[in-house]
Amino acid sequence: MIPLQRPAAPAYLAANAANETNLLWGAWRAGLALTIKRSVYAHTQVKQALREAQHDKCAYCETKSPRSHDVVEHYRPKQGWRQKPEMTLRRPEYFWLAYDWDNLVFACDMCNDGGHKQNLFPLSNPRSRAKPGNPNTDAEQPLIIDPYREDPNRFIEWNADIPRAKRRSRKGVATMNIFGLDRDQGLIDARRGHFNLVQAALQNAEGLAPTDGRRLETRDILIEYLADSAPYAAMIRTSFRARIEAL
């Protein structure tokens, strides 16, 4: 995970979010079923803005879009929540944040639903959870890292291609467990293959003379693997940044 910068809300969402949220509040007060419109929160403009802000990568595992079908994920779940995997789904959900731009992220299918998050939203203190009667979330201390609000490097570090919770951070442990960052075999294999590719290219370049044009060409290529747009950038930066920049 890398820190992300959230752009301004897309025009379509900005124009429709307040009215759609008011409709949800009206339905909740009347005891009616809540209808959350995917056509609003996952509008084409929303998808495009999130994909651009996240460099076409999942906010959580940093995998490029082949693992995704344009999933707009809710950081605070819209349909119900669970504090722990073994709990049944609890309601009322965070329905009032269904169209909140600050609650939307672009995530791959695996991180969003493929055996991973699935409405999990643990808090450090479950008693602080917001409810419709008191919908302010400021008192909550979520255990899932929000890369749009905080630097994931405070909570997760790398040993080669293996992530681990930094100083056994509760937030690091919870985020890694929920998204399978150290146990999703497909992710582990893809990440390790990328790590080995960069490592091999770097070792080859380091074996060339400093004046060899091939060394400089390789350096230019490897510098791109440090960019925000590169897959698994957090891992590559930790392991190779100093060596790449020294070429």
C-alpha positions as CSV (number, residue, x, y, z in Angstrom):
1,M,0.0,0.0,0.0
2,I,1.1,3.5,-0.7
3,P,-0.3,6.9,0.4
4,L,-3.0,8.3,-2.0
5,Q,-4.2,11.8,-2.7
6,R,-8.0,12.2,-3.2
7,P,-9.0,14.6,-6.0
8,A,-12.1,16.7,-5.9
9,A,-15.4,14.8,-6.2
10,P,-16.5,14.0,-9.7
11,A,-19.2,16.4,-11.0
12,Y,-21.9,13.7,-11.2
13,L,-21.4,12.5,-7.7
14,A,-21.2,16.1,-6.3
15,A,-24.5,16.9,-8.0
16,N,-26.4,13.8,-6.8
17,A,-24.9,12.6,-3.5
18,A,-26.8,14.9,-1.2
19,N,-30.2,14.2,-2.7
20,E,-29.6,10.4,-2.8
21,T,-28.4,10.4,0.8
22,N,-31.5,12.3,1.9
23,L,-33.7,9.7,0.2
24,L,-31.9,7.0,2.2
25,W,-32.4,8.9,5.4
26,G,-36.1,9.3,4.6
27,A,-36.5,5.5,3.9
28,W,-34.7,4.7,7.1
29,R,-36.9,7.0,9.2
30,A,-40.0,5.5,7.6
31,G,-38.7,1.9,8.3
32,L,-38.5,1.1,4.6
33,A,-36.0,-1.0,2.8
34,L,-32.9,1.0,1.7
35,T,-32.1,1.1,-2.0
36,I,-28.5,2.1,-2.6
37,K,-27.9,2.9,-6.2
38,R,-24.8,1.5,-7.7
39,S,-25.4,3.7,-10.8
40,V,-24.7,6.7,-8.5
41,Y,-21.7,5.7,-6.3
42,A,-20.1,3.7,-9.1
43,H,-20.9,6.1,-11.9
44,T,-18.4,6.1,-14.8
45,Q,-17.0,9.5,-13.6
46,V,-16.4,8.0,-10.1
47,K,-14.6,5.0,-11.4
48,Q,-12.4,7.1,-13.7
49,A,-11.5,9.5,-10.9
50,L,-10.6,6.8,-8.5
51,R,-8.6,4.8,-11.1
52,E,-6.6,7.9,-12.0
53,A,-6.0,8.8,-8.4
54,Q,-4.8,5.3,-7.6
55,H,-2.8,4.8,-10.8
56,D,-5.1,2.0,-12.0
57,K,-4.1,0.0,-8.9
58,C,-6.1,-1.6,-6.0
59,A,-5.9,0.7,-3.0
60,Y,-5.1,-2.2,-0.7
61,C,-2.9,-4.8,-2.6
62,E,-1.4,-2.4,-5.3
63,T,-2.2,-4.9,-8.0
64,K,-3.0,-3.4,-11.4
65,S,-6.5,-3.7,-12.9
66,P,-6.5,-7.3,-14.3
67,R,-7.7,-8.5,-10.8
68,S,-10.6,-6.1,-11.0
69,H,-13.8,-5.4,-12.9
70,D,-14.1,-1.7,-12.0
71,V,-15.0,-2.3,-8.3
72,V,-15.9,0.9,-6.4
73,E,-15.5,-0.2,-2.8
74,H,-16.9,1.4,0.3
75,Y,-14.2,1.9,3.0
76,R,-17.0,1.9,5.6
77,P,-19.4,-0.8,4.3
78,K,-22.8,0.2,3.0
79,Q,-24.8,-3.0,3.5
80,G,-23.8,-4.0,7.0
81,W,-20.6,-4.6,9.1
82,R,-18.8,-7.2,11.1
83,Q,-16.2,-6.5,13.8
84,K,-14.8,-10.1,13.4
85,P,-14.9,-12.7,10.6
86,E,-17.0,-15.1,12.7
87,M,-19.7,-12.5,13.5
88,T,-22.9,-12.4,11.6
89,L,-23.6,-9.3,9.6
90,R,-24.7,-6.4,11.8
91,R,-27.1,-3.6,10.9
92,P,-27.8,-0.7,10.6
93,E,-25.0,-0.3,8.1
94,Y,-23.2,2.9,7.2
95,F,-25.9,3.7,4.6
96,W,-25.5,7.5,5.1
97,L,-21.9,7.2,3.6
98,A,-23.0,5.2,0.5
99,Y,-22.5,8.2,-1.7
100,D,-19.8,10.0,0.3
101,W,-16.8,10.7,-1.9
102,D,-14.4,10.3,1.0
103,N,-15.7,6.8,1.6
104,L,-15.1,5.4,-1.9
105,V,-12.0,3.6,-3.1
106,F,-11.0,1.6,-6.1
107,A,-10.3,-2.0,-5.1
108,C,-9.7,-5.3,-6.9
109,D,-12.3,-8.0,-6.8
110,M,-10.2,-10.1,-4.4
111,C,-9.7,-7.5,-1.8
112,N,-13.3,-6.3,-2.0
113,D,-15.2,-9.6,-2.0
114,G,-13.0,-12.6,-2.9
115,G,-12.8,-14.1,0.5
116,H,-11.2,-10.9,2.0
117,K,-13.0,-7.8,3.3
118,Q,-16.6,-8.8,2.8
119,N,-18.1,-6.1,5.1
120,L,-15.4,-6.5,7.8
121,F,-14.8,-3.1,9.4
122,P,-13.2,-3.6,12.8
123,L,-12.7,-0.7,15.3
124,S,-10.1,-0.4,18.0
125,N,-13.1,0.3,20.4
126,P,-16.3,-1.3,19.0
127,R,-18.4,0.8,21.4
128,S,-17.4,3.9,19.5
129,R,-19.1,2.7,16.3
130,A,-21.3,5.4,14.6
131,K,-25.0,4.7,14.3
132,P,-27.9,6.4,12.5
133,G,-28.8,8.2,15.7
134,N,-25.3,9.5,16.0
135,P,-23.8,9.2,12.5
136,N,-20.6,11.1,13.3
137,T,-17.6,8.8,12.7
138,D,-15.0,11.0,14.2
139,A,-14.8,9.0,17.4
140,E,-14.2,5.7,15.5
141,Q,-10.6,4.3,15.3
142,P,-10.8,1.9,12.3
143,L,-8.3,-0.9,12.2
144,I,-8.3,-0.9,8.4
145,I,-5.7,1.4,6.9
146,D,-7.2,4.2,4.8
147,P,-4.5,5.1,2.3
148,Y,-6.3,8.3,1.4
149,R,-6.0,9.5,5.0
150,E,-2.8,8.0,6.4
151,D,0.5,6.6,5.3
152,P,0.4,2.8,5.2
153,N,4.2,2.8,5.7
154,R,3.5,3.7,9.4
155,F,1.8,0.3,9.9
156,I,3.2,-2.2,7.3
157,E,6.9,-2.9,6.4
158,W,8.6,-5.3,4.1
159,N,11.2,-8.0,4.4
160,A,12.0,-8.6,0.7
161,D,8.6,-9.5,-0.8
162,I,7.0,-10.4,2.6
163,P,4.9,-7.8,4.3
164,R,4.6,-7.6,8.1
165,A,3.0,-5.4,10.6
166,K,5.4,-2.7,11.7
167,R,6.1,-3.0,15.5
168,R,3.1,-5.4,15.6
169,S,0.8,-2.5,14.9
170,R,-2.9,-3.5,15.4
171,K,-3.8,-1.6,12.3
172,G,-1.1,-3.3,10.3
173,V,-2.1,-6.8,11.5
174,A,-5.8,-6.2,10.9
175,T,-5.3,-4.8,7.4
176,M,-3.0,-7.6,6.4
177,N,-5.3,-10.2,7.7
178,I,-8.5,-8.7,6.2
179,F,-7.0,-8.4,2.7
180,G,-4.8,-11.5,2.8
181,L,-1.7,-9.4,2.0
182,D,0.5,-12.2,3.3
183,R,-1.7,-15.2,2.6
184,D,-3.5,-14.7,-0.8
185,Q,-1.4,-17.1,-2.9
186,G,-2.3,-15.4,-6.2
187,L,-1.1,-12.1,-4.8
188,I,2.0,-13.6,-3.2
189,D,3.0,-15.3,-6.5
190,A,2.4,-12.1,-8.6
191,R,4.3,-10.0,-6.1
192,R,7.2,-12.4,-5.9
193,G,7.5,-12.6,-9.6
194,H,7.6,-8.8,-9.8
195,F,10.2,-8.7,-7.0
196,N,12.4,-11.2,-8.8
197,L,12.2,-9.4,-12.1
198,V,13.3,-6.1,-10.6
199,Q,16.0,-7.8,-8.5
200,A,17.5,-9.7,-11.5
201,A,17.5,-6.5,-13.7
202,L,19.2,-4.6,-10.8
203,Q,21.8,-7.2,-10.2
204,N,22.6,-7.3,-13.9
205,A,23.0,-3.5,-14.1
206,E,25.2,-3.5,-11.0
207,G,27.6,-5.9,-12.7
208,L,28.2,-3.4,-15.6
209,A,30.8,-0.7,-15.5
210,P,29.5,2.7,-14.4
211,T,30.2,4.1,-17.9
212,D,28.4,1.3,-19.7
213,G,25.4,2.8,-21.5
214,R,23.3,-0.3,-20.7
215,R,23.7,0.4,-17.0
216,L,22.2,3.8,-17.4
217,E,19.4,2.5,-19.6
218,T,18.5,-0.1,-17.0
219,R,18.6,2.5,-14.3
220,D,16.0,4.6,-16.3
221,I,13.8,1.6,-16.5
222,L,14.1,0.6,-12.9
223,I,13.4,4.2,-11.7
224,E,9.9,3.7,-13.2
225,Y,9.4,0.7,-10.8
226,L,9.6,3.2,-7.9
227,A,6.8,5.4,-9.2
228,D,3.4,5.6,-7.6
229,S,2.0,4.1,-10.8
230,A,4.1,0.9,-10.6
231,P,2.6,-2.2,-9.1
232,Y,3.8,-3.1,-5.6
233,A,5.7,0.2,-5.3
234,A,5.8,0.1,-1.5
235,M,7.7,-3.3,-1.6
236,I,10.1,-2.2,-4.4
237,R,10.9,1.1,-2.7
238,T,11.8,-0.6,0.5
239,S,14.0,-3.2,-1.0
240,F,15.6,-1.5,-3.9
241,R,15.3,2.3,-3.9
242,A,18.8,3.1,-2.6
243,R,20.4,0.6,-5.0
244,I,18.5,1.8,-8.0
245,E,19.2,5.4,-7.4
246,A,22.9,4.6,-6.9
247,L,23.3,3.1,-10.4
